[in-house]
């Protein structure tokens, strides 16, 4: 069986899941409003080769709110969104990335995992296909659930412009 891999194109705001050279799925995403970059505190989406280090939220209801990778007991709603308008919502599932390129996205001030860079669900009101996150890769809740079921820890994730 050929390994699956994820390709994220920042210029197109698309995530593609491949098995070998065969395209399995394509999803619109929203990456960093500030663009590409690896530095801690930059609020940019890191480029390069990564892998899924951890998968969090299996079985959680769509819209489950996570803070520090833990469910809060809340489920996102328009009312909750209005109550906390500046909150960066992490919903439904989390695929936590770890960089594989020392000096580029691994170790020191460029470490993707220490920067808490995830693929995660976002409110249904979030516009996908355009930049807007604080560094993570936002996906629709149904899309992140589907992707979560098709990958596993160790799946390669390439992020490029």
Residue pairs with C-beta under 8 A, 6 or more apart in sequence:
2 19
2 20
2 22
3 19
3 20
3 155
3 156
4 17
4 18
4 19
4 24
4 150
4 151
4 155
5 17
5 18
5 155
5 156
5 157
5 158
6 15
6 16
6 17
6 18
6 119
6 147
6 151
6 155
6 156
6 157
6 158
7 15
7 16
7 17
7 18
7 157
7 158
7 160
8 14
8 15
8 16
8 29
8 31
8 137
8 157
8 158
8 159
8 160
9 15
9 16
9 160
9 161
10 31
10 35
10 36
10 45
10 47
10 159
10 160
10 161
11 161
13 28
13 29
13 30
13 31
13 128
13 129
13 130
13 131
14 26
14 27
14 28
14 29
15 26
15 27
15 28
15 29
15 119
15 137
15 139
15 147
16 23
16 25
16 26
16 27
17 23
17 24
17 25
17 26
17 147
17 150
17 151
18 24
24 150
25 146
25 147
25 150
27 139
27 140
27 143
27 147
28 128
28 129
28 140
28 143
29 119
29 128
29 129
29 137
29 138
29 139
30 122
30 126
30 127
30 128
30 129
30 130
30 131
30 132
30 133
30 137
30 138
31 45
31 131
31 133
31 136
31 137
31 138
32 43
32 44
32 45
32 131
32 133
32 134
32 135
32 136
33 43
33 131
33 132
33 133
33 134
34 42
34 43
34 44
34 131
34 135
35 44
35 45
35 131
36 44
36 45
36 46
36 47
36 159
36 161
37 44
37 45
37 46
37 47
38 44
38 46
38 47
38 48
38 104
38 105
38 110
38 112
39 109
39 110
40 109
40 110
40 111
40 114
40 115
42 135
43 134
43 135
44 135
45 117
45 133
45 135
45 136
45 137
45 159
46 97
46 99
46 105
46 110
46 112
46 115
46 117
46 135
46 159
47 104
47 105
47 159
47 160
47 161
48 99
48 100
48 101
48 104
48 105
48 158
48 159
48 160
49 99
49 100
49 101
49 105
49 156
49 157
49 158
50 97
50 98
50 99
50 100
50 105
50 112
50 117
50 156
50 157
50 158
50 159
51 97
51 98
51 100
51 153
51 154
51 155
51 156
51 157
52 95
52 96
52 97
52 98
52 151
52 152
52 153
52 154
52 155
52 157
53 96
53 97
53 98
53 113
53 153
54 94
54 95
54 96
54 153
55 93
55 94
55 95
55 96
55 148
55 151
55 152
55 153
56 66
56 69
56 93
56 94
56 95
56 96
57 64
57 66
57 71
57 92
57 93
57 94
57 148
58 93
58 148
60 71
60 92
60 93
61 75
61 92
62 91
62 92
62 121
62 141
62 142
62 145
63 75
63 76
63 77
63 91
63 92
63 121
63 123
63 141
64 71
64 74
64 75
64 76
64 91
64 92
65 71
65 72
65 73
65 74
65 75
65 76
65 80
65 89
65 90
65 91
66 72
66 90
66 91
66 94
66 120
67 90
69 94
69 96
74 80
76 89
76 91
76 123
78 125
81 87
81 89
81 123
81 125
88 133
88 134
89 122
89 123
89 126
90 118
90 120
90 121
90 136
91 120
91 121
91 122
91 123
91 141
92 120
92 121
92 141
92 144
92 145
93 120
93 121
93 144
93 145
93 147
93 148
94 118
94 119
94 120
95 118
95 119
95 120
95 144
95 147
95 148
95 151
95 157
96 113
96 116
96 117
96 118
97 112
97 113
97 117
97 118
97 119
97 157
98 106
98 112
98 113
99 105
99 106
99 110
99 111
99 112
99 113
100 106
100 156
103 110
104 110
105 111
105 112
106 112
106 113
115 135
116 136
117 135
117 136
117 137
118 136
118 137
119 136
119 137
119 139
119 144
119 147
119 157
120 136
120 137
120 138
120 139
120 144
121 138
121 139
121 140
121 141
121 143
121 144
121 145
122 128
122 133
122 138
122 139
122 140
122 141
124 140
124 141
126 132
126 138
128 138
128 139
128 140
132 138
137 159
139 147
